[in-house]
Amino acid sequence: MTSAVEAASAAVPALGAEAPDFELANQYGEPVTLSSFRGQNVALVFYPFAFSGICTGELCEIRDNLATFEDSNAVVLAVSVDSKFSLRAYAAQEGYSFDLLADFWPHGAVASAYGVFDDVSGMAKRATFIIDADGRIRYSVVNPRGQARDFAEYRAALADLKQA
């Protein structure tokens, strides 16, 4: 493992830690702040790029199973380094009803705050953080490049929130 990768891995917030707050524009240019969802669970889903194969497959799976999140009082916030303009076209093309957030400028600042920005390729890593209603990270996963996330893990993490 390179030292840059080790440093990024070390910066991933620990389970139980308070999730770093942020404000990003969604696909419509509207500001979205993580802290505005206190009292509600959040699935914070970082993905490399709009319109790419694995990312589209993962977000379509979320779209097609949105009730899983809603049943756990969870909103989905999907974050990439794309601009709000490309995210709007992407959401329209794929029928995403959840917020796609533009971590465009400063480039990858929110992904960096979560320890999942890849400085070499200039993109967010494929990572998910399930944040509880108190703003604490209850689940996280960072997948290797080119490997899709397992949707069953979302179901398990969300079920754990319902039992808490």
Secondary structure by P-SEA (a helix, b strand, c coil): ccaaaaaaaaaccccccccccccccccccbbbbccccccbbbbcccccccccaaaaaaaaaaaaaaaaaaaacbbbbbbccccaaaaaaaaaaacccccccccccccaaaaaaaccccccccccccccccccccccccbbbbbcccccccaaaaaaaaaaaaac
